[in-house]
Amino acid sequence: MQDKYYVGAYWGPRQETALECARRAELFFHMLARCDPTFTQWYGPGRGFPRELPGWPVRPEMKELETFLLKGRSRTDVGREVIEDLGFSRMVWNAKKEATELHLSCGGYSPWGGPNSCLLYPPRQGAVRERLLCAPVLAKVLTCMATAWDPDYAMASSSQMVDLIQKRKLEVRVGWLTYLSRRLGTLPPLPAPVRIEPVGALGWLLVLSPEPMTAGNPEHVALTARVRELLDRAGLIERPQPGPASE
């Protein structure tokens, strides 16, 4: 079975307005556009968009992104009241067929609402997938996510590899490429062939292999598990559990 790859950035509760999130999103989209030609135009949902387009064009400008995010607020089933502490969630894509999808969840500050995240899913097949699934391109995408969203961690991996390596429901996920914020702690020495690159003053990017890592390769699984073990011993893997609700 072909591995299903994705890139994900995650951070804990962070109360931000739609405008503050839009400012981050604007930076992210502009940086992302330099990673691949297919990342220059994105589309969102809505009724009545032209049939020749994949959806309504989403312009990467702060005020328009603010309006776009405000349409993605969570609401109660009864009364349709806004649930402020769950923030904003939207999805965009860039083509009718063989599309890359982006899922954004930001501005959430409830300890019970799940992490804020930025998730990128490459196409399942085709030339664009092959072009995106290489270490240099994914390193650029992770750097974009780290710079714009300041996550606690981010990684590029296959979901099959995550299933094999992850041991706790809430933990830092280690993948083919992994970004770790300096907030998490001090990076320990890691074995070859892992390459460590700084991401400005924010954190580190770990590249475990120049070639795609698959869950079907025992050497890839063993190396990823070893790196996770070393990071866990250094206190960089475990994430805090949600605390009890305040009275």
N, C-alpha and C positions, 0 to 999 in steps of 0.2 A: 504494500500500500504506500502511495506517495505521501510524504510528510506534509502537513498543513502548517505553513510558517506564518508568523505574525510578529509585529513589533509592538511592544506595550510599555508605556510609562505610567507609574503609579505614585500617588502621594496621599498622605493622610488628610484629615479634616482641615480645610483652609477656607475660611469665610472670605469670599470675594464677590463683588458686585458683577453684574453682567458686563459693565463697561471695563472693569479690571480684567475679567476673563477675555473680553474682546481684544484688549490691548495685547495680551499674551498670544491669542489666536492670530492676530494680524502678523506679529513677528514670526510665529510658527509657519504660517502659510507662505510668507515671503522667503523665509529660509528654505522651506521644503521645495519651493519651485526651482531652486538651484541644484537639487539632488537628481532630478530626472525630468525630461520634457513632459511626461504625462502628469506631472504634479502642478502644472501651471493653471489649470482650470478645474474647479470642483462644482458639483451640483447637489441641490438639496430637494427634499420632498415638497409637495404642494399640488393643488389641483390646477389644471388648465395650462401647464407648461407646453411649449411648442413640441410637436411630435418628433421633429428631427433632432431634438436635444434629449439627453439622458434625464433631465430634470430642470428645476429652476437654477440658473447660474448663481453661484455664491461668490460675491466680490470680496476679496480679502482686505476690506477697509474697516477701520475700527467701528464707526457708527453703524454700518450695515451689519457687521458681525454682532454688535450689541443687540440689534433688533432680532437677528436670527437666533441668538441664544435665548432671548426672552421668550421666544415661542416654544422653547424646550424645557420650561419649568414643570416640575412635578406638581400634580394637583390631587386633591382628595376625590374619591369616587362620588361622594355625596356633597353637593354644593360647589364642586369644582374650585375649591379654594387653593391658592398657591401654598405649597409646602416649602417655606423659605430655606430651611436648613438642608434640603436635598440638592440645591443648586440647579445646574442646567445640564441637559443631555441632548445632543444632536448627532446626526449621522450625515455624512456627505460621501459622494462617490465621483469618479471622474470619467466614466464611459458607460455606454449601453451594454457592451459585452466585454468580458475579460477586464472588469473594473477593479481598481483598488478602492477599498472602503476605508473611511476614517470615522471612528466613533469617539466623541468627546464627552466627558463628564467632568464638570469643573464647578468651583464655587460651593461645593457641598461641605458642610461642617457638622453634620450629625455623626456621632460615633457609631450609629447603627445603620447608616445608609450605604455602606460599602465605600471603597476608596475612590477618590477622584482619579481619572485615567485619561490617557490618549492612546488609542489603539489603531494600528494601521494593518490592514489585511491585504497583501498582494493578491493578484489574480491566481486562480488555481492552476492555470495553464497558459501557454503562449510565450511569445518572445519577450513581452514586458516582464513577466514573472522571472524568466531566466536572467534578464538584465538587472532586476532589482535584488535577486537573491545572490549577491556577492558581498564579501566583507567590506570593501571600500564604500559601496553605496549605503549599506546598512549602518556603517559607522557614521556617515553623514546624517542619516535620518535620526539616529539616536542622539547625535550632537544637537540637532535641531530641537528635538523634544526636551533635552536637558536644559538647553539655553532658554527656551521660551516658557516652559512649564515648571522648571525647577522641581522635578519629582524627587522622591526618596530613592527610587531606583527605576531602571528601565532595562529591557532586554529584547533581543531578537532571537527567536527560537521556533521550533516546531511544537505544536501542542502535544504531540506524541512524546517528545523529549521531556517536556514539563511534567507530564504524567509519570514518567519514570523517575525523575529526579526529585520532585517536590515531596517533602515529608510532612509538612504541616499545612493546614488550610490557609493560615495567615503567615506568610514568610516572604522574604526577598527571593525572587525566582532567578535562577542562574541559567543562562542560555549560551548559544553560540557566541553572541556578543552581549555583554552586560555592562550597564552604567550604574555606578554606585555614588550617591551623594556623600560628601565629606561629613554630613550630619550623622551618618550611620556609625562612624568610628574610624579606626586606623586600618589601612589595607595591609594584610600580612604578605610575606613573600609567597609567590605562586610559581608552580613548576613550569618548565618549558613544555610546549611552545607558546604558552600564554604571553600575549603582548599587552602591556599596560600603557595607556596614553592618558595624559591629563585633559580634562575638559574645562579649560579656563581655571578659575578658582573654585568651581562648583563641585567637581568630583573626578572620578576616573572612569575610563572606558577599558574594559577587558575584552580582548579578542582572543578566543580560545583556539581558533584555527583560521587560516586564510581560505580554506575550502568549506563548503556547506557541511554542517554537522547533522547527521541523521540518527534517528532513534534505532535504526536497524544495524548500525555499525557499533559493535561492542567496544571498540577503542574510543569512539566518540562519547559513548555513554559513561565509560570508566573515567575519562578525563573530566567531563562535566561534573560527575559525582565527586571526584577528588577535589575539584575547585570549590564546590559547594561545601564540602566537609571542612576545608581550611578556612573558608569565610565564616562558617558557623562557629568554629572554635574561636575566631577573633571577635565574635559577637555581632557580626554584620548581617546575619540571616533572620534571626527571630524578630518578629514585629509585635508591638504591644497589642494585647487583646482589648476590645471595647470594655470600658469600665461600667460599673452599675449606674443606672440613671440616678441623677441627683433628686433629692426630695424637695 
